[in-house]
């Protein structure tokens, strides 16, 4: 996308005249593409006129028939929000529909664009981008990459070097946990920020708006991580892409959102969540958005735990003095408060009427119509009791979403499968049954089959080439001729309860450090990712006699502390109470021999036997016997 808003993928590539990646695209496609762009402009003009006429009518009606005080700013924010969303959404939605109708063509065009733009970068020169004329050439010249294989380039970028992975300047980095102690810095260019993040998010939001317009009648309560978590050596910001979206919004549009950005950036999660609930209570929240459903579960439970304080603060219009927040943030919160004895009374009445005498979000967010969050993977563990807390509210899946990629867009509430973002990311797939083959077949997006599960690999506009994120997805259907996928689980060597992505290497490194610190030694380690309890259960067969409880507890605390030191997401989830503290199960001696014999008797060849240090498969613990259990209290 150029600075004037023209998509370079559409404007710079015409009908191919020589052999190249896009030689197989028929000329009729390019005619259809131009026709669709003309149609898109016409729809945008019509939508603009329709909205302006509708808003003019509503404004006149409000002046003459139902005058109210204190709503002018909110009405302006609502009008601008809906106008901007509808017009830009019409454009993006119409183009997205066209792209999903031409999956193969869009993928070929995108790959050619990425290769052409970055052929003179260090990575492009090393991998002969200039000579790539086909998908097979690309797959031969560029091996599968992980963050570890690209980290050298990224580190040099963070130190100020340019033209390494991508031609464009890097404007920010998204951060996520890596397999080692250092976090991953995911590069983002200005163009990828606009096209692959902002525009994909707007397309998703517009699809939500079309199906659930009532969810936009009130305010939107969204919970994101900070936009700026730090700066690289060359001064570039790194942090949350969703946080940057909120931070960079027009100030008037921000009024549509319940929570001020500075509050979302607080490091004290309990103070942050208290203020989020409090501000939510005094606003007509109609939509709640957060990536992780564990946050929803936690908020609901905390609201009940803090019900007395919340009721007092709602009634007095003041924030309790004991809350640990900076003065500037306290001022922002209190400026939004005013005494609401009516709301406080309604909350007390709701508690009295509740069968369990609990304060629930359904009591203080009666206008809530929609929740957007993940629903795949382990999310169902947290979603099972959502309706008990939040009432009969609709839920829309956010799609296949990670720091590295916005990979799909779900288009309906009742369908968690999202259409692949084939205009923003080039996808390759390997069937899970083929992943251990020496030369597995790579499938392109248009070659996928319904109900099949695949490992996903992608090439982005910001320098991730044939990137292996170790994710397994399942094809649930098609949007036009583009596959719709759901996230199933992480692949080998990593578990994920609530976004922490704990790797085997991290766990084993933490255990090794704890052994050094405490003097204990282990013969066998196997950790269970217990999504039901939102905690990790560390199972260990220690050498020698059973250690005393205080030493075991020190060991357990050391393990989890070391994990926090090398996995920033684990630390965040633990501090915010989305993860519960790790527990320890001491195993019988010779547990390794017992486990191996069981696996071999189950049909695993002895030569193929491997230990499983980290797993979410409870069935693997069947042959093991626990002699002693311990928590961190």
Helices and strands as residue ranges (DSSP letters): H 8-11, H 27-65, H 72-101, H 103-117, H 122-126, G 129-131, H 135-141, H 147-158, E 170-176, E 184-189, H 190-192, I 193-198, H 199-211, G 213-216, E 219-223, E 230-231, E 237-239, H 241-247, H 251-254, H 261-264, H 269-281, E 285-290, H 293-305, H 307-316, H 327-335, H 341-353, H 361-364, E 370-373, H 379-383, H 386-390, E 394-397, E 408-412, E 415-420, E 426-431, G 432-434, E 443-444, G 445-447, E 453-459, E 467-479, E 482-490, E 494-495, E 502-503, H 504-518, E 522-530, E 535-542, H 549-566, H 568-575, E 583-587, H 591-601, G 606-608, E 614-615, G 618-621, E 626-630
